[in-house]
Amino acid sequence: MKITEVRTRVVQWEGATVPLPPHFCTNPMDLVNFGEASMGNFAFHGWVLVEIFTDAGLVGLGNAALSPVVTKSLIDTYLEPLLIGADPWDTEYLWQQMYRRTMAFGRKGVAMTAISAVDIALWDLLGKDAKQPVYRLLGGRTKDKIPVYASRLYSMPLDELRVEAQKYKDEGYQAMKLRYGWGPLDGAAGMQKNIDLVRTVREVIGDGIDLMTDAYMGWTLDYAKRMLPLLEPFNLRWLEEPVIPDDTRGYATLKSYGRVPIAGGEHEHTIFGFRELLEADALDYIQFDTNRVGGISQARKICALAESFQVPVVPHAGQMHNYHVSMASLNCPISEFFPQVDVEVGNELFWYIFDGEPTPTNGYIQLDDTLPGLGLTVNEESLKRFKVIG
C-alpha cells in the first residue's frame, strides 16, 4: 500500500456563536488586555482536516484545532512531499522524517500540530487496513470502558452554575471540571469570586464526586501561591494550568507545597518537554493532547515515559484520537469530555464536523470493537455551515 494523495482542508465556522462575557474563563490574554478580558480573546473557530489517500482505496482521517490556516500551509509545503509514494505502515520512519524536516523552524507549536494531524491520519489508515480499532494496534484494552469527566462549567452566575453542575451529577458523572473567571488584575476580591465558584459546585455535587479546576494559563505564580491555601479545603482532584506552560519552575514550586495537586501539559508539544517536566517533579497529572504532541506515535511514548515516573496521563479535550490512546494505556485513569453545546470557545466544533464521536453513559465512554481505525467520518453535509478552504 502506498500513499497517493494528501488532502488538507481548513473549515472555518460561519454559524452563530455564543457571546463570551468578561470573566468567562481566565486565559493568558487577561494580563495584557485590560478591562474587557475574557475567553473571547483566546477563542478559535477553525479546524484543519487531513485525509491521506492510498492506492488500496483506503483513506485515513486526521485533524488539528490550532492555527488551522498556517498548519494547512505547512503540511502542503513541507510534509506532503515526504508522504507521497511512502508506505503508511512505516509510521515511525515517516514521523521522524517530518520532525527532522521541520526541526530548523518547528519542534513545537504549528509544526508539531501539523505533524500530529498527519500522524493521526496515518494511524486511522493503519486501523482500516488491519480492520481493527486503533487502540488494538496500540496494545488493546486496559479497561472495559473509559471514565470521563464533564468539562465545561465556565464562570457564570452562581444560580446558573448550580443548575449545570446538578445536570452533570444527574447524568452520572463521577467527576467534573470548573473554570475560573478572575485572575491577578482582579485582586483579592476576584480571589473570593473564584472561591465562590468552587464552593458552589462542591455544595451541589458533594464530596463523593471529583472536582477539578482550570485557570487556563491566566494566573501568575504569585497569584497561584495566594490561591492555593484558599482552595485546599475543597479537596480538588487538581488545579490545571495555573501558570504559563513554559514556567516549569513555577509548576514545580506549586506542586512542592502539596496543598492541591497540579496538572498541566495541554500546551506542551514534545516528549523532551515532558521529560523536563517529569524530571523537575513539576506535575501531578500530565494532560497532553494527541493532536498537539506529534500524534499517536508520540502520545504512546509520552504515556510510557510518564508511567515510569508514576504520573498519570489524562489527555486534553476528549475526541477519538485521545480516547484510543487512553483505552490502550493503564496510565490513563480518566479522560476529558466536552459536552455538546452551541459554539462558544471553539472546543466544541468537533461535534459539528465529525460523525462517530462517542457520548458517555453514566459517566463512561465505550469504544466500538467493530469500527476499524478511529471510527470517525467527516460530516460533509454539516460542513456547509463552515467556510471551507481546501
ZIDAWO-V908105 format. One record per pair of residues at least 24 apart in sequence whose ideal C-beta (glycine too) atoms are under 10 Angstrom apart, sorted by sequence separation. I is the first residue (numbers start at 1). J is the second residue. D is the distance in whole Angstrom. If there is no record, write none. Layout:
((I/J/D) (I/J/D))
This chain:
((44/68/8) (47/71/10) (48/72/5) (74/98/10) (78/102/6) (94/118/8) (95/119/6) (149/173/6) (150/174/10) (151/175/9) (152/176/8) (153/177/6) (154/178/8) (155/179/6) (177/201/10) (178/202/9) (211/235/8) (212/236/6) (213/237/9) (214/238/9) (215/239/7) (216/240/7) (217/241/5) (218/242/9) (219/243/6) (220/244/9) (236/260/5) (237/261/7) (238/262/7) (239/263/7) (240/264/7) (241/265/9) (245/269/9) (260/284/9) (261/285/7) (263/287/6) (264/288/10) (265/289/9) (268/292/8) (269/293/6) (270/294/7) (274/298/9) (278/302/10) (291/315/10) (292/316/8) (300/324/10) (307/331/4) (354/378/6) (355/379/5) (46/71/10) (48/73/10) (50/75/7) (94/119/8) (148/173/7) (149/174/8) (150/175/8) (151/176/7) (152/177/8) (153/178/4) (154/179/5) (155/180/7) (156/181/8) (176/201/7) (194/219/10) (210/235/9) (211/236/6) (212/237/5) (213/238/8) (214/239/8) (215/240/7) (216/241/6) (217/242/8) (218/243/9) (219/244/9) (225/250/9) (232/257/9) (235/260/9) (236/261/7) (238/263/4) (239/264/9) (240/265/10) (241/266/6) (248/273/9) (252/277/8) (255/280/9) (256/281/8) (267/292/8) (268/293/7) (269/294/7) (286/311/6) (287/312/10) (288/313/7) (290/315/6) (291/316/9) (292/317/9) (296/321/6) (299/324/9) (300/325/6) (303/328/8) (304/329/8) (306/331/6) (307/332/10) (335/360/10) (353/378/7) (354/379/6) (355/380/10) (17/43/8) (46/72/10) (48/74/10) (147/173/9) (148/174/9) (149/175/4) (150/176/4) (151/177/5) (152/178/9) (153/179/6) (154/180/9) (155/181/3) (210/236/8) (211/237/6) (212/238/5) (213/239/6) (214/240/4) (215/241/6) (216/242/9) (217/243/7) (218/244/9) (221/247/7) (224/250/8) (228/254/7) (232/258/10) (233/259/10) (234/260/9) (237/263/9) (238/264/9) (240/266/8) (241/267/7) (251/277/7) (255/281/7) (256/282/9) (258/284/10) (266/292/8) (283/309/9) (285/311/7) (286/312/7) (287/313/8) (288/314/9) (289/315/6) (290/316/9) (291/317/8) (295/321/8) (296/322/9) (299/325/5) (303/329/4) (305/331/10) (306/332/9) (337/363/9) (350/376/9) (353/379/6) (355/381/10) (48/75/8) (78/105/9) (95/122/8) (147/174/7) (148/175/8) (149/176/6) (150/177/7) (151/178/9) (152/179/8) (154/181/8) (155/182/8) (207/234/9) (210/237/4) (211/238/9) (212/239/8) (213/240/7) (214/241/6) (215/242/5) (217/244/5) (220/247/9) (224/251/9) (227/254/10) (232/259/5) (236/263/10) (246/273/9) (252/279/10) (255/282/6) (265/292/10) (266/293/10) (271/298/6) (274/301/9) (275/302/9) (278/305/7) (284/311/7) (285/312/6) (286/313/5) (287/314/6) (288/315/6) (289/316/4) (290/317/9) (299/326/10) (302/329/10) (303/330/9) (304/331/8) (337/364/10) (352/379/8) (353/380/10) (355/382/8) (17/45/7) (52/80/10) (60/88/7) (74/102/7) (78/106/9) (91/119/7) (94/122/7) (147/175/7) (148/176/10) (149/177/6) (151/179/9) (176/204/10) (207/235/6) (209/237/10) (210/238/9) (212/240/6) (214/242/9) (215/243/8) (217/245/6) (221/249/8) (222/250/10) (225/253/8) (229/257/9) (231/259/7) (232/260/6) (245/273/9) (248/276/6) (252/280/5) (254/282/9) (255/283/7) (265/293/9) (270/298/8) (271/299/10) (274/302/5) (278/306/7) (281/309/8) (283/311/6) (284/312/8) (285/313/8) (286/314/7) (287/315/7) (288/316/7) (289/317/6) (291/319/7) (296/324/7) (300/328/7) (303/331/5) (319/347/10) (337/365/7) (351/379/10) (354/382/9) (50/79/9) (176/205/7) (198/227/10) (213/242/9) (217/246/10) (221/250/4) (224/253/9) (225/254/7) (228/257/6) (230/259/10) (231/260/5) (248/277/6) (251/280/8) (252/281/6) (253/282/9) (254/283/10) (255/284/6) (269/298/9) (273/302/9) (274/303/10) (277/306/9) (282/311/10) (283/312/10) (285/314/5) (286/315/9) (287/316/5) (289/318/10) (290/319/8) (296/325/6) (299/328/10) (300/329/7) (302/331/10) (303/332/7) (318/347/9) (334/363/10) (335/364/10) (353/382/7) (15/45/9) (50/80/10) (55/85/10) (58/88/9) (175/205/9) (217/247/9) (220/250/8) (221/251/9) (224/254/6) (228/258/10) (229/259/6) (230/260/10) (251/281/9) (252/282/4) (254/284/10) (271/301/6) (275/305/6) (278/308/8) (279/309/8) (281/311/9) (286/316/10) (287/317/9) (289/319/8) (290/320/9) (291/321/6) (295/325/10) (299/329/9) (317/347/7) (320/350/9) (335/365/7) (352/382/5) (353/383/7) (13/44/9) (14/45/9) (52/83/7) (74/105/9) (91/122/5) (174/205/9) (202/233/9) (219/250/10) (228/259/4) (229/260/9) (248/279/9) (249/280/7) (251/282/4) (252/283/8) (271/302/5) (274/305/6) (275/306/10) (278/309/5) (290/321/4) (291/322/8) (316/347/10) (319/350/6) (351/382/9) (352/383/9) (12/44/10) (13/45/4) (52/84/10) (56/88/9) (74/106/8) (79/111/9) (90/122/9) (91/123/7) (169/201/10) (173/205/9) (183/215/7) (191/223/8) (195/227/8) (198/230/9) (202/234/5) (221/253/7) (225/257/8) (227/259/10) (228/260/6) (245/277/9) (248/280/5) (250/282/8) (251/283/6) (270/302/9) (274/306/7) (277/309/9) (278/310/10) (289/321/9) (290/322/5) (296/328/9) (318/350/8) (319/351/10) (353/385/10) (12/45/6) (13/46/7) (54/87/9) (78/111/8) (88/121/9) (89/122/9) (168/201/10) (176/209/7) (177/210/9) (178/211/7) (180/213/6) (182/215/10) (183/216/10) (185/218/10) (190/223/9) (194/227/7) (198/231/7) (201/234/9) (202/235/8) (221/254/7) (224/257/10) (227/260/9) (249/282/8) (251/284/10) (271/304/10) (278/311/6) (289/322/7) (290/323/9) (299/332/10) (317/350/8) (352/385/7) (353/386/8) (11/45/10) (12/46/4) (13/47/8) (52/86/10) (54/88/7) (88/122/5) (91/125/9) (174/208/8) (175/209/6) (176/210/8) (177/211/8) (178/212/7) (179/213/7) (180/214/7) (183/217/10) (184/218/8) (199/233/9) (202/236/9) (225/259/10) (228/262/9) (248/282/5) (268/302/9) (271/305/6) (275/309/9) (277/311/9) (288/322/9) (290/324/8) (320/354/8) (323/357/9) (352/386/8) (11/46/7) (12/47/8) (79/114/6) (83/118/7) (88/123/9) (91/126/7) (158/193/10) (161/196/9) (165/200/7) (166/201/10) (169/204/7) (174/209/6) (175/210/4) (176/211/7) (177/212/4) (178/213/5) (179/214/5) (180/215/5) (183/218/5) (184/219/6) (185/220/10) (191/226/7) (195/230/5) (198/233/9) (199/234/7) (219/254/10) (247/282/9) (248/283/9) (274/309/10) (290/325/6) (319/354/8) (323/358/7) (10/46/6) (11/47/5) (52/88/7) (74/110/6) (75/111/10) (78/114/8) (79/115/7) (82/118/9) (86/122/9) (88/124/10) (89/125/9) (161/197/7) (165/201/5) (168/204/9) (169/205/5) (173/209/7) (174/210/6) (175/211/7) (176/212/7) (177/213/7) (178/214/7) (179/215/8) (180/216/8) (182/218/9) (183/219/5) (184/220/5) (187/223/9) (191/227/6) (194/230/8) (195/231/7) (198/234/5) (224/260/10) (290/326/10) (320/356/7) (10/47/7) (11/48/8) (73/110/9) (74/111/6) (77/114/10) (78/115/10) (88/125/5) (89/126/6) (164/201/9) (165/202/9) (167/204/10) (168/205/8) (169/206/8) (173/210/9) (175/212/7) (177/214/6) (179/216/7) (181/218/9) (182/219/9) (183/220/8) (184/221/10) (186/223/9) (190/227/10) (194/231/8) (265/302/9) (274/311/9) (288/325/9) (320/357/6) (349/386/9) (9/47/9) (10/48/5) (11/49/6) (71/109/10) (75/113/10) (76/114/9) (79/117/9) (80/118/9) (83/121/10) (88/126/6) (155/193/8) (158/196/6) (162/200/6) (165/203/9) (166/204/5) (180/218/7) (184/222/7) (185/223/9) (188/226/8) (192/230/8) (195/233/9) (198/236/8) (224/262/9) (319/357/7) (320/358/8) (327/365/9) (9/48/7) (10/49/8) (70/109/9) (71/110/6) (74/113/8) (75/114/5) (79/118/6) (83/122/9) (155/194/8) (158/197/7) (161/200/5) (162/201/8) (165/204/4) (166/205/8) (169/208/10) (179/218/9) (180/219/8) (184/223/4) (191/230/6) (195/234/8) (274/313/9) (318/357/8) (319/358/10) (326/365/9) (327/366/10) (328/367/10) (8/48/6) (9/49/5) (70/110/5) (71/111/9) (74/114/4) (75/115/9) (89/129/8) (160/200/10) (161/201/6) (164/204/9) (165/205/6) (169/209/7) (183/223/6) (184/224/9) (191/231/10) (318/358/9) (327/367/6) (8/49/7) (9/50/8) (70/111/10) (71/112/10) (73/114/9) (74/115/9) (88/129/8) (89/130/9) (155/196/10) (156/197/9) (158/199/9) (159/200/9) (162/203/8) (163/204/9) (168/209/9) (182/223/10) (183/224/10) (265/306/9) (326/367/9) (7/49/8) (8/50/6) (9/51/8) (67/109/8) (68/110/10) (71/113/5) (72/114/8) (75/117/7) (155/197/6) (158/200/5) (162/204/5) (184/226/9) (318/360/9) (323/365/6) (343/385/10) (7/50/7) (8/51/8) (66/109/8) (67/110/5) (70/113/9) (71/114/5) (74/117/10) (75/118/6) (154/197/10) (157/200/10) (158/201/9) (161/204/8) (323/366/10) (324/367/7) (6/50/7) (7/51/5) (66/110/7) (70/114/9) (71/115/10) (153/197/8) (156/200/10) (165/209/9) (183/227/10) (323/367/6) (6/51/8) (7/52/8) (68/113/9) (71/116/9) (72/117/9) (158/203/10) (182/227/10) (238/283/9) (239/284/9) (240/285/8) (286/331/9) (320/365/10) (5/51/8) (6/52/6) (7/53/7) (64/110/9) (66/112/9) (67/113/7) (71/117/7) (91/137/10) (165/211/9) (238/284/6) (239/285/10) (241/287/8) (265/311/10) (286/332/10) (5/52/8) (6/53/8) (66/113/5) (67/114/9) (153/200/10) (180/227/9) (213/260/9) (217/264/9) (237/284/9) (238/285/5) (240/287/7) (289/336/9) (318/365/8) (320/367/8) (4/52/9) (5/53/4) (64/112/9) (65/113/8) (66/114/10) (153/201/7) (237/285/8) (263/311/10) (265/313/8) (266/314/10) (285/333/9) (3/52/6) (4/53/5) (5/54/9) (64/113/5) (68/117/9) (212/261/9) (214/263/8) (217/266/9) (238/287/9) (263/312/9) (265/314/9) (266/315/9) (267/316/9) (285/334/9) (287/336/8) (324/373/9) (3/53/7) (4/54/6) (5/55/10) (64/114/7) (66/116/9) (213/263/10) (216/266/9) (217/267/7) (265/315/9) (266/316/4) (324/374/6) (3/54/6) (4/55/5) (64/115/9) (66/117/10) (180/231/10) (212/263/7) (216/267/10) (261/312/10) (263/314/7) (265/316/8) (266/317/8) (320/371/10) (323/374/9) (324/375/9) (2/54/6) (3/55/8) (4/56/9) (7/59/9) (11/63/9) (64/116/6) (65/117/9) (214/266/9) (323/375/9) (1/54/5) (2/55/5) (4/57/10) (63/116/9) (64/117/4) (263/316/10) (320/373/9) (321/374/6) (1/55/7) (2/56/8) (5/59/9) (6/60/10) (8/62/10) (9/63/10) (62/116/8) (63/117/6) (64/118/9) (320/374/5) (1/56/5) (62/117/4) (319/374/9) (320/375/6) (321/376/9) (1/57/9) (6/62/10) (12/68/8) (61/117/10) (62/118/6) (64/120/8) (320/376/5) (1/58/7) (3/60/9) (11/68/8) (12/69/8) (62/119/7) (63/120/7) (319/376/9) (10/68/5) (60/118/9) (62/120/4) (63/121/8) (153/211/9) (178/236/9) (9/68/9) (10/69/6) (60/119/10) (61/120/8) (62/121/3) (150/209/10) (153/212/10) (177/236/10) (180/239/9) (8/68/9) (10/70/10) (60/120/8) (61/121/6) (62/122/7) (149/209/9) (153/213/9) (154/214/10) (177/237/9) (180/240/10) (10/71/8) (60/121/4) (62/123/8) (63/124/10) (149/210/7) (151/212/8) (153/214/9) (176/237/10) (177/238/9) (179/240/9) (10/72/5) (59/121/8) (60/122/6) (62/124/7) (149/211/9) (175/237/7) (178/240/10) (180/242/9) (8/71/8) (9/72/8) (10/73/9) (60/123/7) (61/124/5) (62/125/9) (147/210/10) (149/212/7) (151/214/8) (177/240/7) (8/72/5) (50/114/9) (60/124/4) (61/125/8) (8/73/9) (48/113/8) (59/124/8) (60/125/3) (8/74/10) (48/114/8) (50/116/9) (52/118/7) (58/124/9) (59/125/7) (60/126/8) (8/75/5) (50/117/5) (58/125/6) (60/127/8) (61/128/9) (7/75/10) (8/76/6) (49/117/8) (50/118/6) (52/120/10) (53/121/10) (58/126/9) (60/128/7) (6/75/7) (7/76/10) (48/117/6) (50/119/9) (52/121/5) (56/125/9) (58/127/10) (59/128/8) (60/129/9) (6/76/8) (47/117/10) (50/120/8) (51/121/7) (52/122/6) (58/128/5) (266/336/10) (8/79/9) (50/121/5) (54/125/7) (57/128/10) (58/129/6) (8/80/8) (49/121/9) (50/122/9) (52/124/8) (53/125/9) (56/128/9) (6/79/7) (7/80/9) (51/124/9) (52/125/6) (56/129/7) (212/285/9) (214/287/10) (6/80/4) (50/124/10) (51/125/10) (54/128/9) (238/312/10) (240/314/10) (5/80/9) (6/81/9) (54/129/8) (241/316/10) (6/82/10) (238/314/9) (240/316/9) (3/80/9) (6/83/6) (237/314/10) (5/83/9) (6/84/7) (296/374/9) (3/82/10) (4/83/10) (5/84/8) (3/83/5) (4/84/7) (2/83/10) (3/84/6) (4/85/8) (2/84/8) (3/85/7) (2/85/6) (3/86/5) (2/86/7) (3/87/8) (1/86/10) (2/87/6) (3/88/6) (1/87/6) (2/88/8) (177/263/10) (1/88/6) (1/89/7) (149/237/9) (151/240/10) (3/94/9) (237/334/9) (212/314/9) (8/114/9) (8/117/8) (8/118/9) (6/118/7) (8/121/10) (7/121/10) (6/121/8) (39/154/7) (39/155/9) (38/155/9) (3/121/10) (3/122/9) (3/125/9) (212/334/10) (1/125/8) (210/334/8) (212/336/9) (1/126/10) (1/129/6) (25/153/10) (25/154/5) (26/155/8) (216/345/10) (24/154/5) (25/155/6) (23/154/9) (24/155/6) (23/155/5) (24/156/8) (21/154/10) (22/155/9) (23/156/9) (20/154/8) (21/155/9) (21/156/8) (108/245/10) (175/314/10) (39/179/8) (39/181/9) (38/181/9) (37/182/10) (37/183/8) (37/185/8) (37/186/9) (35/185/9) (30/181/10) (34/185/7) (27/179/9) (30/182/9) (31/183/7) (33/185/10) (25/178/10) (26/179/7) (30/183/5) (31/184/7) (32/185/10) (116/269/9) (25/179/4) (26/180/5) (30/184/8) (31/185/7) (115/269/9) (209/363/9) (24/179/8) (25/180/7) (26/181/7) (28/183/10) (30/185/6) (23/179/10) (25/181/7) (26/182/7) (27/183/9) (30/186/9) (112/268/10) (113/269/8) (23/180/9) (24/181/7) (26/183/5) (112/269/4) (23/181/4) (26/184/9) (109/267/9) (111/269/9) (112/270/7) (138/296/7) (22/181/8) (23/182/6) (108/267/9) (110/269/10) (137/296/9) (175/334/6) (177/336/7) (21/181/9) (22/182/10) (23/183/9) (26/186/9) (108/268/8) (109/269/6) (174/334/9) (177/337/10) (108/269/4) (112/273/10) (135/296/10) (138/299/9) (139/300/8) (175/336/10) (176/337/10) (107/269/8) (108/270/6) (134/296/7) (138/300/6) (175/337/10) (23/186/8) (106/269/9) (107/270/6) (137/300/10) (176/339/10) (26/190/9) (106/270/10) (108/272/10) (173/337/8) (107/272/9) (108/273/7) (138/303/9) (149/314/8) (151/316/9) (107/273/9) (148/314/10) (151/317/8) (173/339/10) (179/345/10) (23/190/8) (123/290/9) (151/318/8) (26/194/9) (171/339/9) (149/318/10) (168/337/10) (23/193/8) (120/290/7) (126/296/9) (148/318/7) (23/194/10) (99/270/9) (119/290/9) (120/291/6) (168/339/8) (119/291/9) (123/295/7) (124/296/9) (146/318/10) (167/339/9) (116/289/8) (122/295/8) (123/296/4) (42/216/8) (116/290/7) (117/291/6) (119/293/10) (120/294/10) (121/295/8) (122/296/8) (123/297/8) (42/217/9) (116/291/5) (117/292/10) (119/294/6) (120/295/5) (121/296/10) (122/297/8) (148/323/9) (164/339/9) (42/218/9) (113/289/9) (115/291/10) (116/292/6) (118/294/10) (119/295/2) (120/296/6) (123/299/10) (146/322/10) (39/216/8) (115/292/10) (116/293/7) (118/295/7) (119/296/6) (120/297/9) (123/300/10) (146/323/6) (113/291/7) (115/293/9) (116/294/6) (117/295/7) (119/297/5) (146/324/10) (148/326/9) (39/218/9) (112/291/10) (113/292/6) (115/294/5) (116/295/4) (119/298/7) (120/299/9) (147/326/9) (112/292/7) (113/293/9) (114/294/10) (115/295/6) (116/296/9) (119/299/9) (146/326/6) (37/218/9) (112/293/7) (113/294/9) (114/295/10) (116/297/9) (146/327/6) (112/294/6) (113/295/10) (115/297/9) (116/298/8) (145/327/9) (109/292/9) (111/294/10) (112/295/9) (115/298/8) (116/299/9) (143/326/8) (144/327/10) (108/292/9) (142/326/9) (143/327/7) (151/335/10) (108/293/10) (135/320/10) (142/327/7) (143/328/10) (147/332/10) (149/334/6) (151/336/5) (152/337/9) (30/216/10) (112/298/9) (134/320/8) (138/324/7) (141/327/6) (142/328/6) (143/329/9) (146/332/8) (147/333/7) (148/334/7) (149/335/8) (150/336/9) (151/337/6) (152/338/7) (153/339/10) (30/217/9) (31/218/8) (133/320/10) (134/321/8) (137/324/9) (138/325/7) (140/327/8) (141/328/7) (142/329/6) (143/330/8) (146/333/9) (147/334/5) (148/335/5) (149/336/6) (150/337/6) (151/338/6) (152/339/6) (173/360/8) (176/363/9) (26/214/8) (27/215/9) (28/216/8) (29/217/9) (30/218/5) (31/219/9) (135/323/8) (136/324/9) (139/327/9) (140/328/7) (142/330/4) (146/334/8) (147/335/7) (148/336/7) (149/337/7) (150/338/9) (151/339/8) (172/360/8) (174/362/9) (175/363/7) (25/214/8) (26/215/5) (27/216/5) (28/217/5) (29/218/8) (30/219/9) (31/220/8) (134/323/9) (135/324/4) (138/327/8) (139/328/5) (142/331/9) (143/332/9) (146/335/5) (148/337/4) (150/339/6) (152/341/7) (171/360/8) (172/361/7) (173/362/8) (174/363/5) (25/215/9) (26/216/6) (27/217/6) (28/218/6) (134/324/4) (135/325/8) (138/328/4) (139/329/8) (142/332/8) (143/333/9) (147/337/10) (148/338/10) (154/344/8) (171/361/9) (172/362/3) (173/363/4) (174/364/9) (25/216/6) (26/217/8) (27/218/5) (28/219/10) (133/324/7) (134/325/8) (135/326/8) (136/327/9) (137/328/8) (138/329/8) (139/330/9) (142/333/10) (143/334/10) (146/337/9) (154/345/8) (171/362/8) (172/363/5) (173/364/9) (26/218/3) (135/327/4) (136/328/8) (152/344/9) (171/363/7) (172/364/8) (25/218/8) (26/219/7) (134/327/9) (135/328/4) (152/345/10) (133/327/8) (134/328/8) (135/329/9) (169/363/10) (99/294/7) (133/328/10) (152/347/9) (168/363/9) (98/294/9) (124/320/9) (151/347/8) (152/348/9) (26/223/10) (98/295/9) (124/321/8) (127/324/9) (99/297/10) (123/321/8) (95/294/7) (98/297/10) (99/298/9) (120/319/10) (95/295/7) (120/320/9) (121/321/10) (124/324/9) (66/267/9) (95/296/10) (96/297/9) (120/321/5) (123/324/8) (95/297/5) (119/321/9) (120/322/10) (123/325/10) (66/269/10) (94/297/9) (95/298/7) (91/295/9) (117/321/10) (120/324/10) (91/296/8) (92/297/6) (116/321/8) (91/297/6) (148/358/9) (150/360/8) (148/359/10) (149/360/10) (146/358/9) (148/360/5) (28/241/10) (31/244/10) (145/358/10) (147/360/9) (150/363/8) (27/241/10) (146/360/9) (149/363/8) (26/241/9) (28/243/10) (145/360/9) (147/362/10) (148/363/6) (26/242/10) (28/244/6) (145/361/9) (147/363/6) (148/364/7) (28/245/9) (145/362/10) (146/363/10) (147/364/6) (148/365/5) (145/363/10) (146/364/6) (147/365/8) (145/364/4) (146/365/5) (144/364/9) (145/365/6) (146/366/8) (143/364/9) (145/366/5) (146/367/7) (144/366/8) (145/367/8) (66/289/9) (65/289/9) (64/289/9) (66/291/8) (64/290/10) (65/291/7) (66/292/7) (141/367/8) (64/291/5) (65/292/9) (62/290/10) (63/291/6) (64/292/7) (141/369/9) (62/291/8) (64/295/9) (136/367/10) (135/367/6) (62/295/7) (134/367/9) (136/369/8) (62/296/9) (133/367/6) (135/369/9) (133/368/7) (133/369/6) (136/372/9) (137/373/9) (132/369/9) (133/370/8) (134/371/10) (132/370/10) (133/371/6) (134/372/9) (28/267/10) (131/370/10) (132/371/10) (133/372/6) (134/373/6) (135/374/9) (132/372/6) (133/373/7) (134/374/6) (131/372/5) (132/373/8) (133/374/8) (134/375/8) (130/372/7) (131/373/9) (133/375/7) (48/291/9) (128/371/10) (129/372/8) (130/373/9) (47/291/10) (127/371/9) (128/372/5) (129/373/9) (127/372/5) (128/373/4) (126/372/9) (127/373/4) (128/374/9) (125/372/10) (126/373/8) (127/374/7) (128/375/10) (124/372/9) (125/373/7) (127/375/8) (124/373/4) (125/374/10) (123/373/8) (124/374/5) (123/374/7) (124/375/9) (65/317/8) (121/373/10) (124/376/7) (121/374/9) (65/319/9) (120/374/7) (63/319/8) (120/376/10) (63/320/10) (64/321/10) (63/321/8) (61/320/10) (62/321/8) (61/321/10) (65/346/7) (65/347/8) (65/349/7) (65/350/8) (63/349/10) (63/350/7) (65/353/10) (63/353/8) (63/354/8) (61/354/8) (61/356/10) (45/343/7) (45/344/10) (47/346/8) (43/343/9) (45/345/9) (46/346/8) (43/344/8) (44/345/7) (45/346/5) (43/345/5) (44/346/4) (47/349/6) (42/345/8) (43/346/5) (44/347/8) (46/349/8) (47/350/7) (40/344/9) (42/346/9) (43/347/9) (45/349/7) (49/353/7) (39/344/8) (40/345/8) (44/349/8) (47/352/9) (49/354/9) (39/345/6) (47/353/6) (39/346/10) (47/354/9) (63/374/10) (61/373/8) (62/374/9) (60/373/7) (61/374/7) (63/376/9) (58/372/9) (59/373/10) (60/374/9) (61/375/10) (62/376/10) (76/390/10) (58/373/9) (61/376/6) (63/378/9) (61/377/7) (61/378/7) (72/389/7) (27/345/10) (59/377/10) (72/390/8) (25/344/10) (59/378/10) (24/344/8) (25/345/8) (69/389/7) (24/345/8) (68/389/8) (18/341/8) (18/342/5) (20/344/6) (17/342/8) (18/343/7) (19/344/9) (20/345/7) (16/342/7) (17/343/5) (18/344/5) (15/342/9) (16/343/7) (17/344/7) (18/345/9) (51/378/8) (15/343/6) (17/345/9) (17/346/9) (49/378/6) (13/343/6) (18/348/10) (13/346/7) (15/349/10) (49/383/9) (13/348/10) (13/349/6) (12/349/10) (15/352/8) (11/349/8) (13/352/7) (47/386/8) (49/388/9) (51/390/10) (13/353/9) (46/386/8) (11/352/9) (45/386/9) (46/387/9) (48/389/9) (49/390/8) (11/353/6) (45/387/10) (48/390/10) (46/389/9) (11/378/9) (15/382/10) (9/378/9) (16/385/10) (14/384/10) (15/385/5) (11/382/9) (14/385/6) (15/386/8) (11/383/6) (13/385/7) (14/386/6) (13/386/6) (14/387/5) (9/383/8) (11/385/9) (12/386/6) (13/387/8) (14/388/10) (11/386/4) (12/387/4) (10/386/9) (11/387/7) (12/388/8) (9/386/9) (10/387/8) (11/388/6) (12/389/7) (10/388/7) (11/389/8) (9/388/6) (10/389/4) (11/390/8) (9/389/7) (10/390/7) (8/389/9) (9/390/3) (8/390/6) (7/390/7))
